[in-house]
Amino acid sequence: MTGPAAPAARGRIRISDRAYARIAARAATEALAGAWAGRSLRGALPTVSVSVPGSTVRVRIEVELPFPSDLAALARAVRDRVGAQVKGLTGTRVSEVVVVVERLVTGGRS
């Protein structure tokens, strides 16, 4: 009886760009949930693009943020959460997360 096959002989798993993008979009939405709480107006869902050069993933995410708010802190929260979620759920190293603020949404406070 032989033991289990060596890891390299077991095959490969390829994660689609779409899967990375969905994970990143969900993570960004979760990171911003508190900032939108108590507002009647909400920003659009994040737009995500990814590239997978080799064994790493790069993420570009476009978000709308509530104004007034600490924009730098919100962008950092998105960057950190996206990087952690993508790495945690896929095991892929995240080389870069670029957060682009596309629009500021004013008003809408309840």
C-alpha positions as CSV (number, residue, x, y, z in Angstrom):
1,M,0.0,0.0,0.0
2,T,1.4,3.4,-0.9
3,G,1.0,6.7,0.9
4,P,-0.7,9.8,-0.4
5,A,0.6,11.4,-3.6
6,A,3.1,14.2,-3.3
7,P,1.5,17.7,-3.4
8,A,2.9,18.4,-6.8
9,A,1.4,15.2,-8.2
10,R,-2.1,15.9,-6.9
11,G,-2.9,18.6,-9.4
12,R,-3.5,22.3,-9.4
13,I,-6.4,24.6,-8.5
14,R,-6.9,27.7,-10.6
15,I,-9.0,30.5,-9.2
16,S,-10.7,32.6,-11.8
17,D,-10.3,36.4,-12.0
18,R,-14.1,36.6,-11.4
19,A,-13.8,34.8,-8.1
20,Y,-11.1,37.1,-6.9
21,A,-13.2,40.1,-7.9
22,R,-16.3,38.8,-6.1
23,I,-14.3,38.2,-2.9
24,A,-12.7,41.7,-3.2
25,A,-16.1,43.4,-3.8
26,R,-17.7,41.7,-0.9
27,A,-14.8,42.6,1.4
28,A,-15.0,46.3,0.4
29,T,-18.7,46.4,1.0
30,E,-18.2,44.9,4.4
31,A,-15.4,47.4,5.2
32,L,-17.6,50.3,4.4
33,A,-20.8,49.1,6.0
34,G,-20.3,51.1,9.2
35,A,-19.6,54.3,7.3
36,W,-22.9,54.0,5.4
37,A,-25.0,53.2,8.6
38,G,-27.6,55.7,9.4
39,R,-27.6,57.3,5.9
40,S,-30.6,57.2,3.5
41,L,-28.3,57.5,0.5
42,R,-25.8,54.8,-0.3
43,G,-22.9,54.6,-2.8
44,A,-22.9,52.2,-5.7
45,L,-21.4,48.8,-5.3
46,P,-17.6,48.7,-5.7
47,T,-16.1,48.0,-9.2
48,V,-13.2,45.6,-9.1
49,S,-10.6,44.5,-11.6
50,V,-7.9,42.0,-10.9
51,S,-4.7,40.7,-12.6
52,V,-2.9,37.6,-11.6
53,P,0.7,37.8,-12.7
54,G,2.2,34.5,-11.6
55,S,1.4,33.4,-8.1
56,T,0.2,36.8,-6.8
57,V,-2.9,38.9,-7.4
58,R,-3.3,42.6,-7.9
59,V,-6.6,44.3,-7.1
60,R,-7.9,47.6,-8.3
61,I,-11.2,48.6,-6.6
62,E,-13.3,51.7,-7.3
63,V,-15.6,52.9,-4.5
64,E,-18.0,55.6,-3.6
65,L,-17.6,57.1,-0.1
66,P,-19.9,59.0,2.2
67,F,-19.0,62.7,2.7
68,P,-18.1,64.0,5.2
69,S,-16.0,61.2,6.6
70,D,-12.4,60.3,7.1
71,L,-11.7,59.3,3.5
72,A,-8.1,58.1,4.2
73,A,-9.2,55.8,7.0
74,L,-12.0,54.4,4.9
75,A,-9.7,53.7,1.9
76,R,-7.2,52.0,4.3
77,A,-10.0,49.9,5.8
78,V,-11.0,48.8,2.3
79,R,-7.4,48.1,1.3
80,D,-6.7,46.1,4.4
81,R,-9.9,44.1,4.4
82,V,-9.7,43.3,0.7
83,G,-6.1,42.1,1.1
84,A,-6.9,40.0,4.1
85,Q,-10.0,38.4,2.7
86,V,-8.5,37.5,-0.7
87,K,-5.4,36.0,1.0
88,G,-7.5,34.2,3.7
89,L,-10.0,32.7,1.3
90,T,-7.8,31.8,-1.6
91,G,-4.3,31.4,-0.1
92,T,-3.0,33.7,-2.9
93,R,-0.5,36.4,-2.0
94,V,-1.9,39.9,-2.7
95,S,0.9,42.1,-4.1
96,E,-1.2,45.3,-4.4
97,V,-4.6,46.7,-3.6
98,V,-5.3,50.0,-5.2
99,V,-8.4,51.9,-3.9
100,V,-9.8,54.6,-6.1
101,V,-12.4,56.9,-4.8
102,E,-14.7,57.5,-7.7
103,R,-17.3,59.7,-6.1
104,L,-18.2,61.3,-2.8
105,V,-21.9,60.9,-1.7
106,T,-23.1,63.9,0.2
107,G,-26.2,64.1,2.4
108,G,-28.4,61.3,3.3
109,R,-27.9,61.5,7.0
110,S,-31.0,60.3,9.0
